[in-house]
Amino acid sequence: MTDLAKFRKIVDQQKERLYRLAYRLAGNHQDAEDLSQEVFIKVYKNMDSFRGEAQLSTWLYRITVNTWIDKTRLKRNSSETIHVDYEDERQVKANPFDAPEDYAQVEHLQSDIQRALNLLSSRERTVFVLKHYQQLKFKEIAKIMEVSTGSAKSTMFRAMQKLRDALKEYREQG
Protein backbone atom coordinates (compact mmCIF):
# COMPACT_ATOMS: atom_id res chain seq x y z
CA MET A 1 0.00 0.00 0.00
CA THR A 2 1.38 3.41 -0.96
CA ASP A 3 1.83 6.22 1.56
CA LEU A 4 -1.00 8.13 -0.07
CA ALA A 5 -3.33 5.12 0.23
CA LYS A 6 -2.33 4.67 3.90
CA PHE A 7 -2.96 8.34 4.51
CA ARG A 8 -6.38 8.24 2.86
CA LYS A 9 -7.30 5.25 5.01
CA ILE A 10 -6.25 7.11 8.18
CA VAL A 11 -8.26 10.18 7.15
CA ASP A 12 -11.34 8.11 6.33
CA GLN A 13 -11.19 6.20 9.60
CA GLN A 14 -10.23 9.05 11.92
CA LYS A 15 -11.57 12.32 10.51
CA GLU A 16 -14.80 12.41 12.53
CA ARG A 17 -13.14 11.46 15.82
CA LEU A 18 -10.33 13.94 15.24
CA TYR A 19 -12.77 16.71 14.29
CA ARG A 20 -14.81 16.14 17.49
CA LEU A 21 -11.64 16.45 19.56
CA ALA A 22 -10.57 19.55 17.63
CA TYR A 23 -14.02 21.08 18.10
CA ARG A 24 -13.99 20.51 21.85
CA LEU A 25 -10.51 21.98 22.13
CA ALA A 26 -11.03 24.94 19.81
CA GLY A 27 -14.63 25.74 20.71
CA ASN A 28 -15.90 26.56 17.23
CA HIS A 29 -16.32 25.02 13.80
CA GLN A 30 -13.88 27.17 11.83
CA ASP A 31 -10.97 26.70 14.24
CA ALA A 32 -11.77 22.99 14.52
CA GLU A 33 -11.68 22.66 10.72
CA ASP A 34 -8.37 24.53 10.57
CA LEU A 35 -6.91 22.45 13.39
CA SER A 36 -8.05 19.18 11.80
CA GLN A 37 -6.52 20.13 8.46
CA GLU A 38 -3.27 21.16 10.08
CA VAL A 39 -3.14 17.88 11.98
CA PHE A 40 -3.70 15.79 8.87
CA ILE A 41 -0.96 17.70 7.06
CA LYS A 42 1.39 16.87 9.94
CA VAL A 43 0.24 13.25 9.88
CA TYR A 44 0.99 12.97 6.18
CA LYS A 45 4.43 14.56 6.55
CA ASN A 46 5.29 12.37 9.55
CA MET A 47 3.71 9.02 8.66
CA ASP A 48 7.14 7.39 8.73
CA SER A 49 7.59 8.38 12.38
CA PHE A 50 4.57 6.31 13.48
CA ARG A 51 6.14 3.04 14.57
CA GLY A 52 3.02 1.37 15.92
CA GLU A 53 4.27 1.38 19.52
CA ALA A 54 1.14 3.27 20.54
CA GLN A 55 -2.34 3.11 19.08
CA LEU A 56 -2.92 5.20 15.99
CA SER A 57 -5.61 7.18 17.83
CA THR A 58 -3.15 8.01 20.64
CA TRP A 59 -0.62 9.27 18.10
CA LEU A 60 -3.29 11.37 16.35
CA TYR A 61 -4.56 12.77 19.65
CA ARG A 62 -1.02 13.72 20.63
CA ILE A 63 -0.51 15.56 17.34
CA THR A 64 -3.91 17.28 17.71
CA VAL A 65 -3.31 18.33 21.31
CA ASN A 66 0.22 19.58 20.63
CA THR A 67 -0.92 21.49 17.55
CA TRP A 68 -3.80 23.07 19.48
CA ILE A 69 -1.54 24.02 22.39
CA ASP A 70 0.93 25.60 19.96
CA LYS A 71 -1.90 27.56 18.30
CA THR A 72 -3.22 28.80 21.67
CA ARG A 73 0.26 29.90 22.67
CA LEU A 74 0.51 31.91 19.46
CA LYS A 75 -2.92 33.44 20.07
CA ARG A 76 -2.06 34.27 23.67
CA ASN A 77 1.22 35.86 22.61
CA SER A 78 -0.60 37.95 20.02
CA SER A 79 -3.22 39.00 22.62
CA GLU A 80 -6.05 37.29 20.77
CA THR A 81 -8.70 35.47 22.71
CA ILE A 82 -10.19 32.11 21.86
CA HIS A 83 -13.53 32.78 20.24
CA VAL A 84 -16.31 30.32 20.89
CA ASP A 85 -19.02 30.25 18.29
CA TYR A 86 -22.16 29.20 20.14
CA GLU A 87 -24.11 28.95 16.89
CA ASP A 88 -21.74 26.16 15.81
CA GLU A 89 -22.33 24.37 19.11
CA ARG A 90 -26.08 24.54 18.52
CA GLN A 91 -25.66 23.07 15.04
CA VAL A 92 -23.61 20.16 16.42
CA LYS A 93 -26.26 19.27 18.99
CA ALA A 94 -29.70 18.02 18.10
CA ASN A 95 -32.57 19.32 20.21
CA PRO A 96 -33.35 16.49 22.67
CA PHE A 97 -36.36 18.32 24.15
CA ASP A 98 -39.82 19.03 22.85
CA ALA A 99 -40.45 22.05 25.07
CA PRO A 100 -38.68 25.24 23.95
CA GLU A 101 -38.04 26.30 27.56
CA ASP A 102 -36.16 23.02 28.21
CA TYR A 103 -34.06 23.60 25.13
CA ALA A 104 -33.34 27.19 26.20
CA GLN A 105 -32.17 25.98 29.60
CA VAL A 106 -29.86 23.42 28.03
CA GLU A 107 -28.55 26.06 25.60
CA HIS A 108 -27.82 28.39 28.50
CA LEU A 109 -26.05 25.65 30.45
CA GLN A 110 -23.98 24.64 27.42
CA SER A 111 -22.86 28.19 26.80
CA ASP A 112 -21.97 28.60 30.50
CA ILE A 113 -19.95 25.38 30.38
CA GLN A 114 -18.14 26.56 27.25
CA ARG A 115 -17.35 29.91 28.89
CA ALA A 116 -16.04 28.06 31.95
CA LEU A 117 -13.88 25.84 29.73
CA ASN A 118 -12.38 28.97 28.20
CA LEU A 119 -11.16 29.96 31.66
CA LEU A 120 -8.95 26.87 31.82
CA SER A 121 -5.35 26.84 30.68
CA SER A 122 -4.77 24.96 27.45
CA ARG A 123 -3.27 22.06 29.44
CA GLU A 124 -6.25 21.90 31.83
CA ARG A 125 -8.76 22.16 29.00
CA THR A 126 -6.97 19.44 27.08
CA VAL A 127 -7.05 17.00 30.00
CA PHE A 128 -10.71 17.81 30.68
CA VAL A 129 -11.73 17.33 27.04
CA LEU A 130 -9.79 14.09 26.67
CA LYS A 131 -11.24 12.69 29.90
CA HIS A 132 -14.85 13.84 29.71
CA TYR A 133 -15.58 14.26 26.01
CA GLN A 134 -13.27 11.61 24.55
CA GLN A 135 -13.68 9.31 27.61
CA LEU A 136 -10.02 8.37 27.74
CA LYS A 137 -8.33 6.89 30.78
CA PHE A 138 -5.68 8.92 32.60
CA LYS A 139 -3.00 6.53 31.37
CA GLU A 140 -3.97 7.30 27.74
CA ILE A 141 -4.17 11.03 28.47
CA ALA A 142 -0.69 10.91 30.00
CA LYS A 143 0.69 9.23 26.86
CA ILE A 144 -0.96 11.76 24.58
CA MET A 145 0.28 14.72 26.60
CA GLU A 146 3.66 13.11 27.31
CA VAL A 147 3.34 13.56 31.07
CA SER A 148 3.04 11.19 34.00
CA THR A 149 -0.35 9.78 34.95
CA GLY A 150 -0.09 11.67 38.24
CA SER A 151 0.49 14.93 36.40
CA ALA A 152 -2.57 14.30 34.22
CA LYS A 153 -4.65 13.62 37.32
CA SER A 154 -3.45 16.73 39.15
CA THR A 155 -4.13 18.84 36.06
CA MET A 156 -7.65 17.40 35.96
CA PHE A 157 -8.08 18.21 39.66
CA ARG A 158 -7.12 21.87 39.03
CA ALA A 159 -9.42 22.01 36.01
CA MET A 160 -12.32 20.62 38.02
CA GLN A 161 -11.74 23.15 40.80
CA LYS A 162 -11.81 26.02 38.31
CA LEU A 163 -14.92 24.64 36.63
CA ARG A 164 -16.66 24.18 39.99
CA ASP A 165 -15.91 27.80 40.87
CA ALA A 166 -17.04 29.08 37.48
CA LEU A 167 -20.26 27.04 37.57
CA LYS A 168 -21.03 27.36 41.29
CA GLU A 169 -24.42 28.95 40.60
CA TYR A 170 -25.59 25.59 39.25
CA ARG A 171 -24.38 23.75 42.35
CA GLU A 172 -26.18 26.28 44.57
CA GLN A 173 -29.42 25.80 42.60
CA GLY A 174 -29.27 21.99 42.84
Secondary structure, DSSP 8 states (H G I E B T S, - for coil): --HHHHHHHHHHHHHHHHHHHHHHHH-SHHHHHHHHHHHHHHHHHTGGG--SSS-HHHHHHHHHHHHHHHHHHHHHHTT------HHHHHHHS----SSHHHHHHHHHHHHHHHHHHHTS-HHHHHHHIIIIIS---HHHHHHHHTS-HHHHHHHHHHHHHHHHHHTHHHHHH-
